Every structure is written in C-alpha cells, then in structure tokens.
Amino acid sequence: MYKFYKDKERIFKCQLAVQGAEYNQCKARLIFQDKNSSAMYEGYVEDTGFCQVKVPKSPFKEGLQGIVKLEIIVDTTLFKAWSDNFEVVYGKKIEIKFMDDKVDESKVNNDNIKISATMIY
C-alpha cells in the first residue's frame, strides 16, 4: 500500500525502459483516486529513463483510501504502467502522557494525537 502523506511531500521514483521512442517524448503522471475525488501530479522522465513525480501534502482527509496509478505517455500513447492501493496518513505523530490526574483528556484535539491513560505520580 502506498502512503500519501497529509503533512509532508514525497517524491515518487521509478526507472523506465522505453522502446521505439526517445525518453524526451515521455511524460509521467501519478493519479490518486477514491470514489468521490481525484488528484493528478505530473512528473518527468530523464534521458536515462529515471522517472520522478513530486507528490505534495495530501489535500484529502487522514484515513482516506483509494487507488494510485502511474501513467506514462510516450508520444501520443498512454501506458497504465502501475497501480496500487493508497492511504492518506500523517508522517508525524505525537503522543501525550499526562502526569497530572486533574487533566481533562477530553480537551485534547484528537487529530493525529495518541493519548496514553497512564498516570505517573
């Protein structure tokens, strides 16, 4: 499963071998789709066949799952080169351990925060 980060960008990389065309005739794009929306990011293919697509922070909610596809366009021909499932996750997380039994845990923002019930006296 491919991780699509909510809080940091990522570089998708792969190596291509193209026959019958030059690498400068190739374009790459990565498409993220779920049942209600999609996002497409264009990349490039170097003369060596090295393919790279910059994937920014995800605009989708954490936990969203769908399909990610790599499409390569060679001249005017579309190749559906790869696909996999993806999930939107946070790359950074924090954990809070309260050391005071008077802290109201319901006041903690639950976005991406793990709360430990352990009280240290």
PyRosetta script that sets phi, psi and omega in degrees:
from pyrosetta import init, pose_from_sequence

init()
pose = pose_from_sequence("MYKFYKDKERIFKCQLAVQGAEYNQCKARLIFQDKNSSAMYEGYVEDTGFCQVKVPKSPFKEGLQGIVKLEIIVDTTLFKAWSDNFEVVYGKKIEIKFMDDKVDESKVNNDNIKISATMIY")
pose.set_psi(1, 134.8)
pose.set_omega(1, -179.9)
pose.set_phi(2, -85.9)
pose.set_psi(2, 133.6)
pose.set_omega(2, 178.5)
pose.set_phi(3, -93.7)
pose.set_psi(3, 122.6)
pose.set_omega(3, 177.9)
pose.set_phi(4, -107.0)
pose.set_psi(4, 111.1)
pose.set_omega(4, -170.7)
pose.set_phi(5, -82.0)
pose.set_psi(5, 136.0)
pose.set_omega(5, 177.9)
pose.set_phi(6, -77.4)
pose.set_psi(6, -27.0)
pose.set_omega(6, -170.0)
pose.set_phi(7, -121.8)
pose.set_psi(7, 7.8)
pose.set_omega(7, 176.3)
pose.set_phi(8, -157.8)
pose.set_psi(8, 154.4)
pose.set_omega(8, 178.8)
pose.set_phi(9, -85.6)
pose.set_psi(9, 164.6)
pose.set_omega(9, -176.2)
pose.set_phi(10, -142.8)
pose.set_psi(10, 152.7)
pose.set_omega(10, 175.7)
pose.set_phi(11, -110.8)
pose.set_psi(11, 118.5)
pose.set_omega(11, 174.9)
pose.set_phi(12, -85.6)
pose.set_psi(12, 129.5)
pose.set_omega(12, -177.3)
pose.set_phi(13, -131.6)
pose.set_psi(13, 144.2)
pose.set_omega(13, 172.7)
pose.set_phi(14, -158.5)
pose.set_psi(14, 167.1)
pose.set_omega(14, 179.0)
pose.set_phi(15, -113.1)
pose.set_psi(15, 129.3)
pose.set_omega(15, 179.3)
pose.set_phi(16, -108.8)
pose.set_psi(16, 151.4)
pose.set_omega(16, 169.3)
pose.set_phi(17, -124.5)
pose.set_psi(17, 117.5)
pose.set_omega(17, -176.1)
pose.set_phi(18, -113.8)
pose.set_psi(18, 134.5)
pose.set_omega(18, 176.5)
pose.set_phi(19, -118.6)
pose.set_psi(19, 140.3)
pose.set_omega(19, 176.7)
pose.set_phi(20, 85.4)
pose.set_psi(20, 5.3)
pose.set_omega(20, 178.9)
pose.set_phi(21, -158.0)
pose.set_psi(21, 163.9)
pose.set_omega(21, 177.6)
pose.set_phi(22, -90.2)
pose.set_psi(22, 153.0)
pose.set_omega(22, 179.1)
pose.set_phi(23, -62.5)
pose.set_psi(23, -29.3)
pose.set_omega(23, 179.3)
pose.set_phi(24, -70.4)
pose.set_psi(24, -6.0)
pose.set_omega(24, 175.1)
pose.set_phi(25, -95.7)
pose.set_psi(25, 5.7)
pose.set_omega(25, -176.0)
pose.set_phi(26, -104.2)
pose.set_psi(26, 143.8)
pose.set_omega(26, 172.8)
pose.set_phi(27, -131.0)
pose.set_psi(27, 147.9)
pose.set_omega(27, 179.7)
pose.set_phi(28, -121.6)
pose.set_psi(28, 147.0)
pose.set_omega(28, 172.9)
pose.set_phi(29, -149.6)
pose.set_psi(29, 145.1)
pose.set_omega(29, 179.1)
pose.set_phi(30, -114.2)
pose.set_psi(30, 127.2)
pose.set_omega(30, -175.8)
pose.set_phi(31, -120.1)
pose.set_psi(31, 125.4)
pose.set_omega(31, 175.9)
pose.set_phi(32, -105.6)
pose.set_psi(32, 126.4)
pose.set_omega(32, -178.4)
pose.set_phi(33, -134.8)
pose.set_psi(33, 138.3)
pose.set_omega(33, 165.4)
pose.set_phi(34, -123.6)
pose.set_psi(34, -170.8)
pose.set_omega(34, -175.0)
pose.set_phi(35, -70.1)
pose.set_psi(35, -18.2)
pose.set_omega(35, -175.9)
pose.set_phi(36, -116.0)
pose.set_psi(36, -14.6)
pose.set_omega(36, -174.2)
pose.set_phi(37, -155.2)
pose.set_psi(37, 172.1)
pose.set_omega(37, 176.7)
pose.set_phi(38, -153.8)
pose.set_psi(38, 160.6)
pose.set_omega(38, 175.3)
pose.set_phi(39, -141.8)
pose.set_psi(39, 138.5)
pose.set_omega(39, -179.4)
pose.set_phi(40, -125.2)
pose.set_psi(40, 136.1)
pose.set_omega(40, 179.3)
pose.set_phi(41, -126.9)
pose.set_psi(41, 127.2)
pose.set_omega(41, -179.1)
pose.set_phi(42, -91.0)
pose.set_psi(42, 145.3)
pose.set_omega(42, 178.4)
pose.set_phi(43, -129.0)
pose.set_psi(43, -159.1)
pose.set_omega(43, -178.7)
pose.set_phi(44, -142.4)
pose.set_psi(44, 162.8)
pose.set_omega(44, 176.4)
pose.set_phi(45, -123.4)
pose.set_psi(45, 123.5)
pose.set_omega(45, 179.2)
pose.set_phi(46, -78.5)
pose.set_psi(46, 170.6)
pose.set_omega(46, 179.3)
pose.set_phi(47, -63.3)
pose.set_psi(47, -17.3)
pose.set_omega(47, 179.0)
pose.set_phi(48, -89.4)
pose.set_psi(48, -6.4)
pose.set_omega(48, -176.4)
pose.set_phi(49, 93.4)
pose.set_psi(49, -1.4)
pose.set_omega(49, 178.1)
pose.set_phi(50, -71.1)
pose.set_psi(50, 125.3)
pose.set_omega(50, -177.3)
pose.set_phi(51, -110.9)
pose.set_psi(51, 138.2)
pose.set_omega(51, -179.2)
pose.set_phi(52, -143.4)
pose.set_psi(52, 134.3)
pose.set_omega(52, 176.7)
pose.set_phi(53, -130.9)
pose.set_psi(53, 122.5)
pose.set_omega(53, 177.0)
pose.set_phi(54, -81.1)
pose.set_psi(54, 122.1)
pose.set_omega(54, -180.0)
pose.set_phi(55, -108.8)
pose.set_psi(55, 110.5)
pose.set_omega(55, -179.3)
pose.set_phi(56, -72.8)
pose.set_psi(56, -179.9)
pose.set_omega(56, 174.9)
pose.set_phi(57, -54.7)
pose.set_psi(57, 141.0)
pose.set_omega(57, -176.9)
pose.set_phi(58, -68.7)
pose.set_psi(58, 134.2)
pose.set_omega(58, 174.6)
pose.set_phi(59, -82.6)
pose.set_psi(59, -5.3)
pose.set_omega(59, -175.7)
pose.set_phi(60, -91.1)
pose.set_psi(60, 164.0)
pose.set_omega(60, 179.1)
pose.set_phi(61, -71.0)
pose.set_psi(61, 150.2)
pose.set_omega(61, 174.8)
pose.set_phi(62, -59.5)
pose.set_psi(62, 140.5)
pose.set_omega(62, 178.3)
pose.set_phi(63, 92.0)
pose.set_psi(63, -14.0)
pose.set_omega(63, 179.1)
pose.set_phi(64, -61.5)
pose.set_psi(64, 137.8)
pose.set_omega(64, 178.4)
pose.set_phi(65, -125.3)
pose.set_psi(65, 152.1)
pose.set_omega(65, 179.3)
pose.set_phi(66, -173.0)
pose.set_psi(66, -153.1)
pose.set_omega(66, -178.2)
pose.set_phi(67, -116.8)
pose.set_psi(67, 136.0)
pose.set_omega(67, 172.6)
pose.set_phi(68, -111.9)
pose.set_psi(68, 138.1)
pose.set_omega(68, -177.4)
pose.set_phi(69, -131.1)
pose.set_psi(69, 138.3)
pose.set_omega(69, 171.3)
pose.set_phi(70, -102.9)
pose.set_psi(70, 122.2)
pose.set_omega(70, 176.5)
pose.set_phi(71, -116.3)
pose.set_psi(71, 136.5)
pose.set_omega(71, 177.3)
pose.set_phi(72, -117.8)
pose.set_psi(72, 126.6)
pose.set_omega(72, 177.2)
pose.set_phi(73, -105.9)
pose.set_psi(73, 118.8)
pose.set_omega(73, 178.4)
pose.set_phi(74, -112.3)
pose.set_psi(74, 112.5)
pose.set_omega(74, -174.4)
pose.set_phi(75, 59.4)
pose.set_psi(75, -103.2)
pose.set_omega(75, 177.6)
pose.set_phi(76, -120.1)
pose.set_psi(76, 11.6)
pose.set_omega(76, -177.0)
pose.set_phi(77, -103.3)
pose.set_psi(77, 129.6)
pose.set_omega(77, 179.4)
pose.set_phi(78, -95.3)
pose.set_psi(78, 125.9)
pose.set_omega(78, 174.9)
pose.set_phi(79, -113.3)
pose.set_psi(79, 126.3)
pose.set_omega(79, 174.0)
pose.set_phi(80, -89.6)
pose.set_psi(80, 90.7)
pose.set_omega(80, -166.2)
pose.set_phi(81, -77.7)
pose.set_psi(81, -33.1)
pose.set_omega(81, -173.9)
pose.set_phi(82, -161.9)
pose.set_psi(82, 149.6)
pose.set_omega(82, 171.2)
pose.set_phi(83, -151.0)
pose.set_psi(83, 156.0)
pose.set_omega(83, 179.6)
pose.set_phi(84, -160.7)
pose.set_psi(84, 169.5)
pose.set_omega(84, 172.6)
pose.set_phi(85, -78.2)
pose.set_psi(85, 152.1)
pose.set_omega(85, 173.8)
pose.set_phi(86, -132.6)
pose.set_psi(86, 160.3)
pose.set_omega(86, 174.0)
pose.set_phi(87, -140.3)
pose.set_psi(87, 139.0)
pose.set_omega(87, 176.3)
pose.set_phi(88, -84.6)
pose.set_psi(88, 123.6)
pose.set_omega(88, -178.0)
pose.set_phi(89, -136.1)
pose.set_psi(89, 164.1)
pose.set_omega(89, 171.3)
pose.set_phi(90, -90.3)
pose.set_psi(90, 137.7)
pose.set_omega(90, 175.7)
pose.set_phi(91, -84.8)
pose.set_psi(91, -23.2)
pose.set_omega(91, -179.7)
pose.set_phi(92, -114.5)
pose.set_psi(92, 138.7)
pose.set_omega(92, 178.2)
pose.set_phi(93, -141.5)
pose.set_psi(93, 157.1)
pose.set_omega(93, 173.4)
pose.set_phi(94, -129.6)
pose.set_psi(94, 159.0)
pose.set_omega(94, 175.4)
pose.set_phi(95, -129.4)
pose.set_psi(95, 136.6)
pose.set_omega(95, -179.9)
pose.set_phi(96, -112.5)
pose.set_psi(96, 127.9)
pose.set_omega(96, 172.8)
pose.set_phi(97, -116.3)
pose.set_psi(97, 113.4)
pose.set_omega(97, -179.7)
pose.set_phi(98, -80.0)
pose.set_psi(98, 134.8)
pose.set_omega(98, 179.8)
pose.set_phi(99, -107.5)
pose.set_psi(99, 6.4)
pose.set_omega(99, -178.9)
pose.set_phi(100, -126.9)
pose.set_psi(100, 124.9)
pose.set_omega(100, -178.0)
pose.set_phi(101, -73.6)
pose.set_psi(101, -3.0)
pose.set_omega(101, 179.4)
pose.set_phi(102, -94.8)
pose.set_psi(102, 3.6)
pose.set_omega(102, -179.9)
pose.set_phi(103, -78.8)
pose.set_psi(103, 131.7)
pose.set_omega(103, 177.9)
pose.set_phi(104, -87.9)
pose.set_psi(104, 101.5)
pose.set_omega(104, -177.1)
pose.set_phi(105, -64.1)
pose.set_psi(105, -20.5)
pose.set_omega(105, 179.6)
pose.set_phi(106, -69.8)
pose.set_psi(106, -13.1)
pose.set_omega(106, 179.9)
pose.set_phi(107, -84.9)
pose.set_psi(107, -5.7)
pose.set_omega(107, -178.8)
pose.set_phi(108, -79.8)
pose.set_psi(108, 133.4)
pose.set_omega(108, 174.3)
pose.set_phi(109, -69.1)
pose.set_psi(109, 120.5)
pose.set_omega(109, -173.1)
pose.set_phi(110, -82.9)
pose.set_psi(110, 0.2)
pose.set_omega(110, 177.9)
pose.set_phi(111, -66.8)
pose.set_psi(111, 107.4)
pose.set_omega(111, 172.4)
pose.set_phi(112, 64.5)
pose.set_psi(112, 24.5)
pose.set_omega(112, -179.8)
pose.set_phi(113, -122.7)
pose.set_psi(113, 126.3)
pose.set_omega(113, 176.8)
pose.set_phi(114, -94.4)
pose.set_psi(114, 131.5)
pose.set_omega(114, -179.4)
pose.set_phi(115, -109.1)
pose.set_psi(115, 128.2)
pose.set_omega(115, 175.7)
pose.set_phi(116, -96.9)
pose.set_psi(116, 134.8)
pose.set_omega(116, -178.9)
pose.set_phi(117, -84.7)
pose.set_psi(117, -1.0)
pose.set_omega(117, -179.3)
pose.set_phi(118, -67.9)
pose.set_psi(118, 125.5)
pose.set_omega(118, 175.7)
pose.set_phi(119, -106.1)
pose.set_psi(119, 129.7)
pose.set_omega(119, 179.6)
pose.set_phi(120, -107.7)
pose.set_psi(120, 126.2)
pose.set_omega(120, -178.6)
pose.set_phi(121, -111.0)
pose.dump_pdb("model.pdb")
